[in-house]
Amino acid sequence: MLSTDTKVLNILLKAKKEGHPLLKYYNIKYPDKTINQEKNSIHVACVNAENNEAGLDHQTFTDLVEIVITSKTVEYPRAVQIIKTVTKEIIYLLKNDPYLAQRLVVRSISPIYEKDTYILKKGHIILQFKTDPVKWDDDDEEFDKVCKWLLKDIEVK
């Protein structure tokens, strides 16, 4: 639950690091303020986790992962071809991952246009993944890590 985006992000980052001929031209990361800039970037985030199956001590979820592809190219014929090709490559990489391949369903692929000019700005992909069962037990390591993060964000007066 809520970790499939990290798996997807790591697959894309690994491919980029290994010199993937398309991904090497992209910044690949979680969403941030650069999502609305005209740059070559790929943003990955988990946007939903729905209960798929509940057990006594666990649950299985269906995660929805959103991938937004931005392009600095604004000329429509080139921009659409770039976004389509990058989309196909991302799906190909995920379909060839032993863990994600059997869990992946491509829910939607859609272009995003600028409101007033209809210039193609982004490609938008929604992917669905069935997760492994999540057990509701204590994870001291995760708990301690989150407490440390929160402590850094709180100023003690």
C-alpha positions as YAML, in Angstrom:
chain: A
units: angstrom
residues:
- id: 1
  name: MET
  ca: [0.00, 0.00, 0.00]
- id: 2
  name: LEU
  ca: [1.30, 3.39, -1.00]
- id: 3
  name: SER
  ca: [4.69, 2.03, -2.00]
- id: 4
  name: THR
  ca: [4.08, 0.99, -5.58]
- id: 5
  name: ASP
  ca: [5.04, 4.49, -6.73]
- id: 6
  name: THR
  ca: [8.47, 4.00, -5.17]
- id: 7
  name: LYS
  ca: [8.90, 0.71, -7.04]
- id: 8
  name: VAL
  ca: [7.91, 2.38, -10.33]
- id: 9
  name: LEU
  ca: [10.17, 5.36, -9.67]
- id: 10
  name: ASN
  ca: [13.14, 3.09, -8.88]
- id: 11
  name: ILE
  ca: [12.65, 1.08, -12.09]
- id: 12
  name: LEU
  ca: [12.67, 4.27, -14.17]
- id: 13
  name: LEU
  ca: [15.68, 5.71, -12.30]
- id: 14
  name: LYS
  ca: [17.60, 2.47, -12.74]
- id: 15
  name: ALA
  ca: [16.89, 2.45, -16.49]
- id: 16
  name: LYS
  ca: [18.04, 6.07, -16.72]
- id: 17
  name: LYS
  ca: [21.22, 5.31, -14.75]
- id: 18
  name: GLU
  ca: [21.94, 2.39, -17.08]
- id: 19
  name: GLY
  ca: [21.76, 4.80, -20.04]
- id: 20
  name: HIS
  ca: [18.27, 4.21, -21.43]
- id: 21
  name: PRO
  ca: [18.27, 6.07, -24.77]
- id: 22
  name: LEU
  ca: [15.07, 8.07, -24.00]
- id: 23
  name: LEU
  ca: [14.98, 8.32, -20.23]
- id: 24
  name: LYS
  ca: [18.48, 9.77, -20.05]
- id: 25
  name: TYR
  ca: [16.95, 13.06, -21.30]
- id: 26
  name: TYR
  ca: [14.41, 13.25, -18.45]
- id: 27
  name: ASN
  ca: [14.38, 14.32, -14.83]
- id: 28
  name: ILE
  ca: [12.57, 11.48, -13.06]
- id: 29
  name: LYS
  ca: [11.16, 12.16, -9.59]
- id: 30
  name: TYR
  ca: [8.17, 12.50, -7.33]
- id: 31
  name: PRO
  ca: [5.88, 15.46, -8.12]
- id: 32
  name: ASP
  ca: [7.14, 18.90, -7.20]
- id: 33
  name: LYS
  ca: [6.78, 22.47, -8.43]
- id: 34
  name: THR
  ca: [8.61, 21.65, -11.69]
- id: 35
  name: ILE
  ca: [5.60, 19.64, -12.87]
- id: 36
  name: ASN
  ca: [4.23, 22.83, -14.46]
- id: 37
  name: GLN
  ca: [7.47, 23.93, -16.12]
- id: 38
  name: GLU
  ca: [8.40, 23.32, -19.72]
- id: 39
  name: LYS
  ca: [11.08, 20.72, -19.09]
- id: 40
  name: ASN
  ca: [11.55, 17.08, -19.94]
- id: 41
  name: SER
  ca: [10.44, 15.41, -16.76]
- id: 42
  name: ILE
  ca: [8.61, 12.37, -15.48]
- id: 43
  name: HIS
  ca: [6.75, 12.61, -12.17]
- id: 44
  name: VAL
  ca: [5.53, 9.48, -10.33]
- id: 45
  name: ALA
  ca: [3.06, 9.36, -7.41]
- id: 46
  name: CYS
  ca: [0.60, 6.99, -5.77]
- id: 47
  name: VAL
  ca: [-2.76, 8.76, -5.91]
- id: 48
  name: ASN
  ca: [-5.04, 6.16, -4.37]
- id: 49
  name: ALA
  ca: [-5.06, 2.84, -2.54]
- id: 50
  name: GLU
  ca: [-8.39, 1.02, -2.42]
- id: 51
  name: ASN
  ca: [-9.22, -1.98, -0.30]
- id: 52
  name: ASN
  ca: [-9.20, -5.05, -2.50]
- id: 53
  name: GLU
  ca: [-9.40, -7.85, 0.04]
- id: 54
  name: ALA
  ca: [-9.51, -7.80, 3.83]
- id: 55
  name: GLY
  ca: [-8.30, -10.54, 6.15]
- id: 56
  name: LEU
  ca: [-8.10, -10.88, 9.92]
- id: 57
  name: ASP
  ca: [-4.57, -9.48, 10.14]
- id: 58
  name: HIS
  ca: [-3.98, -8.05, 6.67]
- id: 59
  name: GLN
  ca: [-5.46, -6.29, 3.65]
- id: 60
  name: THR
  ca: [-4.68, -6.30, -0.05]
- id: 61
  name: PHE
  ca: [-4.97, -3.01, -1.91]
- id: 62
  name: THR
  ca: [-5.27, -1.81, -5.46]
- id: 63
  name: ASP
  ca: [-2.85, 1.10, -5.88]
- id: 64
  name: LEU
  ca: [-3.34, 3.73, -8.54]
- id: 65
  name: VAL
  ca: [-0.08, 5.31, -9.67]
- id: 66
  name: GLU
  ca: [-0.07, 8.50, -11.70]
- id: 67
  name: ILE
  ca: [2.78, 9.29, -14.07]
- id: 68
  name: VAL
  ca: [2.98, 12.73, -15.64]
- id: 69
  name: ILE
  ca: [5.35, 13.25, -18.56]
- id: 70
  name: THR
  ca: [6.26, 16.82, -19.45]
- id: 71
  name: SER
  ca: [8.05, 17.94, -22.57]
- id: 72
  name: LYS
  ca: [9.89, 21.13, -23.39]
- id: 73
  name: THR
  ca: [8.85, 20.64, -27.01]
- id: 74
  name: VAL
  ca: [5.67, 22.62, -27.77]
- id: 75
  name: GLU
  ca: [5.25, 21.88, -31.47]
- id: 76
  name: TYR
  ca: [2.27, 19.47, -31.49]
- id: 77
  name: PRO
  ca: [3.44, 16.79, -33.96]
- id: 78
  name: ARG
  ca: [6.76, 16.39, -32.17]
- id: 79
  name: ALA
  ca: [5.40, 16.77, -28.64]
- id: 80
  name: VAL
  ca: [2.70, 14.13, -29.16]
- id: 81
  name: GLN
  ca: [5.19, 11.68, -30.70]
- id: 82
  name: ILE
  ca: [7.67, 12.24, -27.86]
- id: 83
  name: ILE
  ca: [5.04, 11.74, -25.17]
- id: 84
  name: LYS
  ca: [3.57, 8.65, -26.88]
- id: 85
  name: THR
  ca: [6.99, 7.06, -27.28]
- id: 86
  name: VAL
  ca: [8.06, 7.78, -23.70]
- id: 87
  name: THR
  ca: [4.71, 6.41, -22.47]
- id: 88
  name: LYS
  ca: [5.24, 3.17, -24.40]
- id: 89
  name: GLU
  ca: [8.77, 2.82, -23.04]
- id: 90
  name: ILE
  ca: [7.63, 3.32, -19.45]
- id: 91
  name: ILE
  ca: [4.93, 0.67, -19.83]
- id: 92
  name: TYR
  ca: [7.42, -1.66, -21.54]
- id: 93
  name: LEU
  ca: [9.89, -1.29, -18.65]
- id: 94
  name: LEU
  ca: [7.19, -1.97, -16.06]
- id: 95
  name: LYS
  ca: [5.80, -4.95, -18.00]
- id: 96
  name: ASN
  ca: [9.30, -6.45, -17.97]
- id: 97
  name: ASP
  ca: [9.77, -6.13, -14.23]
- id: 98
  name: PRO
  ca: [9.25, -9.55, -12.58]
- id: 99
  name: TYR
  ca: [7.44, -8.09, -9.56]
- id: 100
  name: LEU
  ca: [5.16, -5.56, -11.29]
- id: 101
  name: ALA
  ca: [4.45, -7.33, -14.60]
- id: 102
  name: GLN
  ca: [1.64, -9.55, -13.31]
- id: 103
  name: ARG
  ca: [0.12, -6.77, -11.20]
- id: 104
  name: LEU
  ca: [-0.01, -4.00, -13.81]
- id: 105
  name: VAL
  ca: [-3.14, -2.74, -15.57]
- id: 106
  name: VAL
  ca: [-2.92, 0.42, -17.67]
- id: 107
  name: ARG
  ca: [-6.09, 2.29, -16.66]
- id: 108
  name: SER
  ca: [-5.73, 5.37, -18.86]
- id: 109
  name: ILE
  ca: [-3.41, 7.40, -21.02]
- id: 110
  name: SER
  ca: [-4.39, 10.96, -21.83]
- id: 111
  name: PRO
  ca: [-2.89, 14.17, -23.15]
- id: 112
  name: ILE
  ca: [-3.09, 17.39, -21.14]
- id: 113
  name: TYR
  ca: [-3.47, 20.60, -23.14]
- id: 114
  name: GLU
  ca: [-2.93, 24.20, -22.10]
- id: 115
  name: LYS
  ca: [-6.36, 25.67, -21.41]
- id: 116
  name: ASP
  ca: [-6.32, 28.69, -23.74]
- id: 117
  name: THR
  ca: [-3.91, 27.67, -26.49]
- id: 118
  name: TYR
  ca: [-4.53, 23.90, -26.70]
- id: 119
  name: ILE
  ca: [-0.78, 23.37, -26.77]
- id: 120
  name: LEU
  ca: [0.05, 19.84, -25.67]
- id: 121
  name: LYS
  ca: [1.78, 20.22, -22.30]
- id: 122
  name: LYS
  ca: [1.87, 16.77, -20.72]
- id: 123
  name: GLY
  ca: [1.08, 13.12, -21.02]
- id: 124
  name: HIS
  ca: [-0.84, 11.54, -18.17]
- id: 125
  name: ILE
  ca: [-0.83, 7.82, -17.34]
- id: 126
  name: ILE
  ca: [-2.85, 6.06, -14.63]
- id: 127
  name: LEU
  ca: [-1.59, 2.59, -13.74]
- id: 128
  name: GLN
  ca: [-3.27, 0.10, -11.43]
- id: 129
  name: PHE
  ca: [-1.37, -2.44, -9.32]
- id: 130
  name: LYS
  ca: [-2.59, -5.11, -6.95]
- id: 131
  name: THR
  ca: [-0.39, -5.04, -3.85]
- id: 132
  name: ASP
  ca: [0.98, -7.79, -1.66]
- id: 133
  name: PRO
  ca: [-0.99, -8.28, 1.55]
- id: 134
  name: VAL
  ca: [-0.26, -5.54, 4.08]
- id: 135
  name: LYS
  ca: [0.01, -6.84, 7.62]
- id: 136
  name: TRP
  ca: [-1.16, -4.56, 10.41]
- id: 137
  name: ASP
  ca: [1.71, -5.13, 12.79]
- id: 138
  name: ASP
  ca: [4.27, -2.77, 14.26]
- id: 139
  name: ASP
  ca: [7.19, -1.73, 12.11]
- id: 140
  name: ASP
  ca: [9.57, -0.17, 14.61]
- id: 141
  name: GLU
  ca: [12.07, 0.88, 11.97]
- id: 142
  name: GLU
  ca: [9.48, 2.84, 9.95]
- id: 143
  name: PHE
  ca: [7.95, 4.26, 13.12]
- id: 144
  name: ASP
  ca: [11.33, 5.53, 14.37]
- id: 145
  name: LYS
  ca: [12.17, 7.03, 10.97]
- id: 146
  name: VAL
  ca: [8.89, 8.97, 10.82]
- id: 147
  name: CYS
  ca: [9.33, 10.21, 14.40]
- id: 148
  name: LYS
  ca: [12.78, 11.56, 13.51]
- id: 149
  name: TRP
  ca: [11.41, 13.35, 10.45]
- id: 150
  name: LEU
  ca: [8.62, 14.90, 12.49]
- id: 151
  name: LEU
  ca: [10.99, 15.95, 15.25]
- id: 152
  name: LYS
  ca: [13.11, 17.86, 12.71]
- id: 153
  name: ASP
  ca: [10.01, 19.72, 11.48]
- id: 154
  name: ILE
  ca: [8.87, 20.79, 14.95]
- id: 155
  name: GLU
  ca: [10.56, 23.64, 16.74]
- id: 156
  name: VAL
  ca: [10.55, 23.01, 20.48]
- id: 157
  name: LYS
  ca: [9.86, 26.23, 22.48]
...
